[in-house]
Amino acid sequence: MSIARGRSAPPAHPAWIRISPGRVSVDILARPGASRSEFLRHDQRGLVIALAAPADKGKANAELVAVLARLAEVPRSAVAIIRGESARRKTVRISCGDPNALAMRIAGIGTRN
């Protein structure tokens, strides 16, 4: 029996999701000032999320944390913006007990019926 060398299994999640012990980091493209807050899509940049709150005094960031907590099915306290607080492109860290399951849940957002 031969073993394939130099080949690895494809990642189980997109490149915009990174798994660490006890947490998952996700790249986000925020769209503040929308008519309502909702998941729009995911693409090579990450999750694209519309936010009804304006990009003013942290209102959109607070709403983003709430939306992500709802989508990821975790408490708000588990979600933290770690990069890009004043930008539309952000990196968010979500603390959890099972990072692999959370990464799969996040990657599946928008594909559920």
OpenMM code with the backbone's topology and positions (N, CA, C; nanometers):
from openmm import Vec3, app, unit

residues = "MET SER ILE ALA ARG GLY ARG SER ALA PRO PRO ALA HIS PRO ALA TRP ILE ARG ILE SER PRO GLY ARG VAL SER VAL ASP ILE LEU ALA ARG PRO GLY ALA SER ARG SER GLU PHE LEU ARG HIS ASP GLN ARG GLY LEU VAL ILE ALA LEU ALA ALA PRO ALA ASP LYS GLY LYS ALA ASN ALA GLU LEU VAL ALA VAL LEU ALA ARG LEU ALA GLU VAL PRO ARG SER ALA VAL ALA ILE ILE ARG GLY GLU SER ALA ARG ARG LYS THR VAL ARG ILE SER CYS GLY ASP PRO ASN ALA LEU ALA MET ARG ILE ALA GLY ILE GLY THR ARG ASN".split()
positions = [
    Vec3(0.0846, -0.1169, 0.0000),
    Vec3(0.0000, 0.0000, 0.0000),
    Vec3(0.0893, 0.1234, 0.0000),
    Vec3(0.0642, 0.2159, -0.0917),
    Vec3(0.1453, 0.3367, -0.0973),
    Vec3(0.0738, 0.4518, -0.0287),
    Vec3(0.1531, 0.5405, 0.0215),
    Vec3(0.0997, 0.6588, 0.0888),
    Vec3(0.1303, 0.7794, 0.0007),
    Vec3(0.0289, 0.8579, -0.0295),
    Vec3(0.0488, 0.9774, -0.1112),
    Vec3(0.1279, 1.0793, -0.0308),
    Vec3(0.2384, 1.1227, -0.0878),
    Vec3(0.3228, 1.2201, -0.0183),
    Vec3(0.2999, 1.3587, -0.0764),
    Vec3(0.3056, 1.4567, 0.0117),
    Vec3(0.2932, 1.5942, -0.0340),
    Vec3(0.1499, 1.6383, -0.0576),
    Vec3(0.0568, 1.5506, -0.0336),
    Vec3(-0.0838, 1.5880, -0.0516),
    Vec3(-0.1515, 1.5891, 0.0842),
    Vec3(-0.2326, 1.6886, 0.1022),
    Vec3(-0.3092, 1.6953, 0.2258),
    Vec3(-0.4560, 1.7082, 0.1904),
    Vec3(-0.5381, 1.6745, 0.2846),
    Vec3(-0.6821, 1.6844, 0.2632),
    Vec3(-0.7206, 1.8305, 0.2493),
    Vec3(-0.8196, 1.8614, 0.1675),
    Vec3(-0.8635, 2.0006, 0.1561),
    Vec3(-0.9203, 2.0479, 0.2889),
    Vec3(-0.9084, 2.1767, 0.3179),
    Vec3(-0.9606, 2.2264, 0.4451),
    Vec3(-1.1116, 2.2051, 0.4534),
    Vec3(-1.1583, 2.1792, 0.5742),
    Vec3(-1.3004, 2.1554, 0.5959),
    Vec3(-1.3775, 2.2859, 0.6042),
    Vec3(-1.3089, 2.3969, 0.5978),
    Vec3(-1.3727, 2.5273, 0.6090),
    Vec3(-1.3012, 2.6265, 0.5173),
    Vec3(-1.3669, 2.7367, 0.4842),
    Vec3(-1.3053, 2.8377, 0.3966),
    Vec3(-1.1849, 2.9059, 0.4623),
    Vec3(-1.1019, 2.9689, 0.3814),
    Vec3(-0.9809, 3.0356, 0.4310),
    Vec3(-1.0111, 3.1524, 0.5234),
    Vec3(-1.1314, 3.2098, 0.5164),
    Vec3(-1.1639, 3.3244, 0.6016),
    Vec3(-1.2091, 3.2819, 0.7413),
    Vec3(-1.2040, 3.1527, 0.7678),
    Vec3(-1.2297, 3.0999, 0.9022),
    Vec3(-1.1003, 3.0359, 0.9509),
    Vec3(-1.0536, 3.0782, 1.0681),
    Vec3(-0.9337, 3.0210, 1.1276),
    Vec3(-0.9668, 2.9648, 1.2650),
    Vec3(-0.9213, 2.8431, 1.2890),
    Vec3(-0.9514, 2.7732, 1.4136),
    Vec3(-0.8288, 2.7745, 1.5034),
    Vec3(-0.8503, 2.8079, 1.6298),
    Vec3(-0.7483, 2.8027, 1.7341),
    Vec3(-0.8107, 2.7299, 1.8522),
    Vec3(-0.7301, 2.6840, 1.9463),
    Vec3(-0.7892, 2.6189, 2.0636),
    Vec3(-0.8866, 2.7119, 2.1361),
    Vec3(-1.0105, 2.6694, 2.1484),
    Vec3(-1.1106, 2.7452, 2.2218),
    Vec3(-1.1720, 2.8634, 2.1509),
    Vec3(-1.1369, 2.8828, 2.0231),
    Vec3(-1.1936, 2.9983, 1.9524),
    Vec3(-1.1835, 2.9818, 1.8008),
    Vec3(-1.2633, 3.0639, 1.7339),
    Vec3(-1.2655, 3.0688, 1.5889),
    Vec3(-1.2554, 3.2156, 1.5494),
    Vec3(-1.1699, 3.2472, 1.4523),
    Vec3(-1.1601, 3.3832, 1.3993),
    Vec3(-1.2237, 3.3848, 1.2611),
    Vec3(-1.3043, 3.4887, 1.2359),
    Vec3(-1.3790, 3.4980, 1.1112),
    Vec3(-1.3581, 3.6363, 1.0514),
    Vec3(-1.3311, 3.6410, 0.9207),
    Vec3(-1.3220, 3.7682, 0.8499),
    Vec3(-1.4631, 3.8113, 0.8099),
    Vec3(-1.4911, 3.9391, 0.8295),
    Vec3(-1.6240, 3.9952, 0.8070),
    Vec3(-1.6133, 4.1169, 0.7162),
    Vec3(-1.7091, 4.1333, 0.6292),
    Vec3(-1.7249, 4.2570, 0.5540),
    Vec3(-1.8583, 4.3159, 0.5982),
    Vec3(-1.8531, 4.4242, 0.6755),
    Vec3(-1.9731, 4.4863, 0.7307),
    Vec3(-2.0276, 4.5902, 0.6334),
    Vec3(-2.1577, 4.5967, 0.6241),
    Vec3(-2.2270, 4.6952, 0.5404),
    Vec3(-2.3218, 4.7761, 0.6293),
    Vec3(-2.2707, 4.8761, 0.7029),
    Vec3(-2.3564, 4.9548, 0.7923),
    Vec3(-2.4527, 5.0435, 0.7139),
    Vec3(-2.5598, 5.0839, 0.7810),
    Vec3(-2.6572, 5.1738, 0.7209),
    Vec3(-2.7563, 5.1054, 0.6283),
    Vec3(-2.7690, 4.9743, 0.6384),
    Vec3(-2.8637, 4.9002, 0.5545),
    Vec3(-3.0054, 4.9166, 0.6096),
    Vec3(-3.1031, 4.8717, 0.5344),
    Vec3(-3.2416, 4.8835, 0.5802),
    Vec3(-3.2721, 4.7874, 0.6947),
    Vec3(-3.1985, 4.6760, 0.7005),
    Vec3(-3.2150, 4.5824, 0.8130),
    Vec3(-3.0863, 4.5024, 0.8311),
    Vec3(-3.0693, 4.4479, 0.9498),
    Vec3(-2.9496, 4.3692, 0.9799),
    Vec3(-2.9740, 4.2244, 0.9417),
    Vec3(-2.8822, 4.1723, 0.8572),
    Vec3(-2.8987, 4.0339, 0.8128),
    Vec3(-2.7722, 3.9845, 0.7446),
    Vec3(-2.7578, 3.8524, 0.7387),
    Vec3(-2.6520, 3.7894, 0.6615),
    Vec3(-2.6857, 3.8087, 0.5148),
    Vec3(-2.5890, 3.8541, 0.4348),
    Vec3(-2.6115, 3.8715, 0.2920),
    Vec3(-2.5570, 3.7534, 0.2125),
    Vec3(-2.4297, 3.7217, 0.2352),
    Vec3(-2.3663, 3.6128, 0.1617),
    Vec3(-2.2288, 3.5878, 0.2221),
    Vec3(-2.1603, 3.4878, 0.1714),
    Vec3(-2.0181, 3.4743, 0.2004),
    Vec3(-1.9458, 3.4600, 0.0679),
    Vec3(-1.8267, 3.5169, 0.0638),
    Vec3(-1.7430, 3.5086, -0.0555),
    Vec3(-1.5992, 3.4898, -0.0098),
    Vec3(-1.5032, 3.5082, -0.0980),
    Vec3(-1.3633, 3.4834, -0.0637),
    Vec3(-1.3121, 3.5762, 0.0457),
    Vec3(-1.3785, 3.6889, 0.0691),
    Vec3(-1.3362, 3.7828, 0.1740),
    Vec3(-1.3902, 3.7453, 0.3106),
    Vec3(-1.4972, 3.6692, 0.3167),
    Vec3(-1.5569, 3.6310, 0.4430),
    Vec3(-1.7070, 3.6462, 0.4406),
    Vec3(-1.7658, 3.6570, 0.5590),
    Vec3(-1.9096, 3.6785, 0.5700),
    Vec3(-1.9404, 3.8242, 0.5374),
    Vec3(-2.0423, 3.8462, 0.4578),
    Vec3(-2.0871, 3.9820, 0.4273),
    Vec3(-2.2179, 4.0011, 0.5037),
    Vec3(-2.2177, 4.0994, 0.5945),
    Vec3(-2.3320, 4.1192, 0.6831),
    Vec3(-2.3797, 4.2641, 0.6744),
    Vec3(-2.5081, 4.2802, 0.6457),
    Vec3(-2.5710, 4.4123, 0.6442),
    Vec3(-2.6096, 4.4491, 0.7868),
    Vec3(-2.5899, 4.5753, 0.8210),
    Vec3(-2.6214, 4.6248, 0.9549),
    Vec3(-2.7094, 4.7485, 0.9433),
    Vec3(-2.8196, 4.7477, 1.0148),
    Vec3(-2.9106, 4.8616, 1.0111),
    Vec3(-2.8525, 4.9820, 1.0850),
    Vec3(-2.7665, 4.9580, 1.1807),
    Vec3(-2.7074, 5.0670, 1.2580),
    Vec3(-2.6068, 5.1444, 1.1730),
    Vec3(-2.5957, 5.2745, 1.1964),
    Vec3(-2.4970, 5.3539, 1.1228),
    Vec3(-2.3562, 5.3296, 1.1780),
    Vec3(-2.2568, 5.3589, 1.0974),
    Vec3(-2.1171, 5.3478, 1.1409),
    Vec3(-2.0830, 5.4728, 1.2215),
    Vec3(-2.1401, 5.4835, 1.3397),
    Vec3(-2.1253, 5.6024, 1.4221),
    Vec3(-2.1138, 5.5628, 1.5682),
    Vec3(-2.0025, 5.5985, 1.6314),
    Vec3(-1.9813, 5.5784, 1.7748),
    Vec3(-1.9994, 5.4329, 1.8183),
    Vec3(-1.9575, 5.3387, 1.7353),
    Vec3(-1.9612, 5.1980, 1.7730),
    Vec3(-2.0956, 5.1297, 1.7599),
    Vec3(-2.1964, 5.1999, 1.7072),
    Vec3(-2.3296, 5.1403, 1.6962),
    Vec3(-2.3298, 5.0202, 1.6014),
    Vec3(-2.2636, 5.0323, 1.4868),
    Vec3(-2.2600, 4.9215, 1.3910),
    Vec3(-2.1811, 4.8038, 1.4488),
    Vec3(-2.0732, 4.8317, 1.5219),
    Vec3(-1.9956, 4.7236, 1.5828),
    Vec3(-2.0789, 4.6469, 1.6855),
    Vec3(-2.1538, 4.7192, 1.7677),
    Vec3(-2.2388, 4.6530, 1.8666),
    Vec3(-2.3446, 4.5669, 1.7985),
    Vec3(-2.4006, 4.6176, 1.6912),
    Vec3(-2.5004, 4.5405, 1.6184),
    Vec3(-2.4370, 4.4200, 1.5494),
    Vec3(-2.3157, 4.4365, 1.4970),
    Vec3(-2.2454, 4.3243, 1.4350),
    Vec3(-2.2226, 4.2123, 1.5353),
    Vec3(-2.1807, 4.2462, 1.6552),
    Vec3(-2.1605, 4.1453, 1.7602),
    Vec3(-2.2914, 4.0718, 1.7878),
    Vec3(-2.4014, 4.1448, 1.7966),
    Vec3(-2.5311, 4.0823, 1.8226),
    Vec3(-2.5735, 3.9904, 1.7078),
    Vec3(-2.5554, 4.0357, 1.5853),
    Vec3(-2.5938, 3.9551, 1.4688),
    Vec3(-2.5095, 3.8286, 1.4613),
    Vec3(-2.3783, 3.8417, 1.4806),
    Vec3(-2.2923, 3.7237, 1.4756),
    Vec3(-2.3218, 3.6254, 1.5871),
    Vec3(-2.3505, 3.6762, 1.7049),
    Vec3(-2.3861, 3.5875, 1.8160),
    Vec3(-2.5124, 3.5073, 1.7818),
    Vec3(-2.6087, 3.5735, 1.7208),
    Vec3(-2.7320, 3.5041, 1.6811),
    Vec3(-2.7039, 3.4015, 1.5725),
    Vec3(-2.6281, 3.4396, 1.4703),
    Vec3(-2.5980, 3.3484, 1.3599),
    Vec3(-2.5145, 3.2283, 1.4045),
    Vec3(-2.4172, 3.2529, 1.4932),
    Vec3(-2.3289, 3.1464, 1.5402),
    Vec3(-2.3880, 3.0676, 1.6566),
    Vec3(-2.5012, 3.1158, 1.7086),
    Vec3(-2.5701, 3.0513, 1.8201),
    Vec3(-2.4810, 3.0449, 1.9441),
    Vec3(-2.4201, 3.1601, 1.9773),
    Vec3(-2.3369, 3.1742, 2.0962),
    Vec3(-2.3813, 3.3006, 2.1704),
    Vec3(-2.3442, 3.3135, 2.2980),
    Vec3(-2.3766, 3.4380, 2.3692),
    Vec3(-2.2971, 3.5563, 2.3134),
    Vec3(-2.3516, 3.6762, 2.3278),
    Vec3(-2.2819, 3.7966, 2.2801),
    Vec3(-2.1446, 3.8115, 2.3430),
    Vec3(-2.1317, 3.7707, 2.4671),
    Vec3(-2.0039, 3.7841, 2.5377),
    Vec3(-1.8939, 3.6981, 2.4751),
    Vec3(-1.9300, 3.6022, 2.3912),
    Vec3(-1.8318, 3.5154, 2.3257),
    Vec3(-1.7751, 3.5784, 2.1989),
    Vec3(-1.8333, 3.6889, 2.1534),
    Vec3(-1.7944, 3.7522, 2.0270),
    Vec3(-1.7175, 3.8812, 2.0547),
    Vec3(-1.5997, 3.8957, 1.9913),
    Vec3(-1.5189, 4.0167, 2.0088),
    Vec3(-1.4565, 4.0559, 1.8752),
    Vec3(-1.4603, 4.1842, 1.8451),
    Vec3(-1.3939, 4.2360, 1.7258),
    Vec3(-1.2471, 4.2556, 1.7624),
    Vec3(-1.1579, 4.1846, 1.6908),
    Vec3(-1.0161, 4.1920, 1.7253),
    Vec3(-0.9348, 4.2738, 1.6254),
    Vec3(-0.9927, 4.3042, 1.5092),
    Vec3(-0.9219, 4.3855, 1.4103),
    Vec3(-1.0248, 4.4583, 1.3244),
    Vec3(-0.9985, 4.5849, 1.2960),
    Vec3(-1.0822, 4.6609, 1.2043),
    Vec3(-1.2027, 4.7270, 1.2674),
    Vec3(-1.1932, 4.7686, 1.3919),
    Vec3(-1.3087, 4.8295, 1.4582),
    Vec3(-1.3626, 4.9509, 1.3848),
    Vec3(-1.2762, 5.0257, 1.3183),
    Vec3(-1.3235, 5.1445, 1.2477),
    Vec3(-1.3270, 5.1237, 1.0957),
    Vec3(-1.3153, 4.9995, 1.0519),
    Vec3(-1.3163, 4.9683, 0.9089),
    Vec3(-1.4339, 4.8760, 0.8763),
    Vec3(-1.4644, 4.8643, 0.7496),
    Vec3(-1.5703, 4.7723, 0.7087),
    Vec3(-1.5229, 4.6282, 0.7103),
    Vec3(-1.3945, 4.6073, 0.6823),
    Vec3(-1.3366, 4.4724, 0.6893),
    Vec3(-1.2879, 4.4502, 0.8309),
    Vec3(-1.3386, 4.3454, 0.8930),
    Vec3(-1.3089, 4.3192, 1.0333),
    Vec3(-1.2695, 4.1739, 1.0527),
    Vec3(-1.2023, 4.1476, 1.1610),
    Vec3(-1.1788, 4.0116, 1.2058),
    Vec3(-1.2435, 3.9994, 1.3419),
    Vec3(-1.3229, 3.8955, 1.3564),
    Vec3(-1.3978, 3.8739, 1.4798),
    Vec3(-1.3549, 3.7405, 1.5392),
    Vec3(-1.3363, 3.7383, 1.6707),
    Vec3(-1.3030, 3.6156, 1.7416),
    Vec3(-1.4267, 3.5690, 1.8179),
    Vec3(-1.4585, 3.4415, 1.8041),
    Vec3(-1.5719, 3.3829, 1.8745),
    Vec3(-1.5176, 3.2711, 1.9628),
    Vec3(-1.5331, 3.2863, 2.0928),
    Vec3(-1.4876, 3.1856, 2.1881),
    Vec3(-1.5931, 3.0765, 2.1992),
    Vec3(-1.5454, 2.9525, 2.2104),
    Vec3(-1.6399, 2.8402, 2.2175),
    Vec3(-1.5704, 2.7164, 2.2724),
    Vec3(-1.6487, 2.6170, 2.3024),
    Vec3(-1.5948, 2.4909, 2.3521),
    Vec3(-1.5501, 2.3980, 2.2415),
    Vec3(-1.6146, 2.4045, 2.1265),
    Vec3(-1.5829, 2.3151, 2.0143),
    Vec3(-1.5600, 2.3978, 1.8877),
    Vec3(-1.4375, 2.4451, 1.8662),
    Vec3(-1.4098, 2.5314, 1.7517),
    Vec3(-1.4410, 2.4679, 1.6161),
    Vec3(-1.4167, 2.3382, 1.6016),
    Vec3(-1.4447, 2.2730, 1.4734),
    Vec3(-1.5936, 2.2755, 1.4406),
    Vec3(-1.6767, 2.2465, 1.5388),
    Vec3(-1.8214, 2.2494, 1.5158),
    Vec3(-1.8680, 2.3917, 1.4851),
    Vec3(-1.8123, 2.4893, 1.5559),
    Vec3(-1.8506, 2.6280, 1.5312),
    Vec3(-1.8073, 2.6719, 1.3913),
    Vec3(-1.6880, 2.6330, 1.3481),
    Vec3(-1.6404, 2.6685, 1.2143),
    Vec3(-1.7331, 2.6102, 1.1078),
    Vec3(-1.7770, 2.4878, 1.1276),
    Vec3(-1.8695, 2.4257, 1.0321),
    Vec3(-2.0038, 2.4981, 1.0319),
    Vec3(-2.0504, 2.5379, 1.1499),
    Vec3(-2.1768, 2.6117, 1.1603),
    Vec3(-2.1675, 2.7456, 1.0874),
    Vec3(-2.0565, 2.8164, 1.1067),
    Vec3(-2.0380, 2.9459, 1.0427),
    Vec3(-2.0266, 2.9307, 0.8910),
    Vec3(-1.9504, 2.8322, 0.8467),
    Vec3(-1.9343, 2.8089, 0.7032),
    Vec3(-2.0677, 2.7716, 0.6381),
    Vec3(-2.1586, 2.7133, 0.7159),
    Vec3(-2.2880, 2.6728, 0.6630),
    Vec3(-2.3949, 2.7797, 0.6672),
    Vec3(-2.3641, 2.8956, 0.7231),
    Vec3(-2.4629, 3.0031, 0.7285),
    Vec3(-2.5015, 3.0408, 0.5855),
    Vec3(-2.6285, 3.0487, 0.5612),
    Vec3(-2.6761, 3.0863, 0.4291),
    Vec3(-2.7030, 2.9672, 0.3385),
    Vec3(-2.6545, 2.8495, 0.3780),
    Vec3(-2.6799, 2.7307, 0.2975),
    Vec3(-2.7931, 2.6477, 0.3551),
    Vec3(-2.8368, 2.6860, 0.4748),
    Vec3(-2.9473, 2.6142, 0.5401),
    Vec3(-3.0793, 2.6558, 0.4776),
    Vec3(-3.1718, 2.5655, 0.4769),
    Vec3(-3.3069, 2.5975, 0.4271),
    Vec3(-3.3975, 2.6344, 0.5408),
] * unit.nanometer
topology = app.Topology()
chain = topology.addChain("A")
for resn in residues:
    res = topology.addResidue(resn, chain)
    for name in ("N", "CA", "C"):
        topology.addAtom(name, app.Element.getBySymbol(name[0]), res)
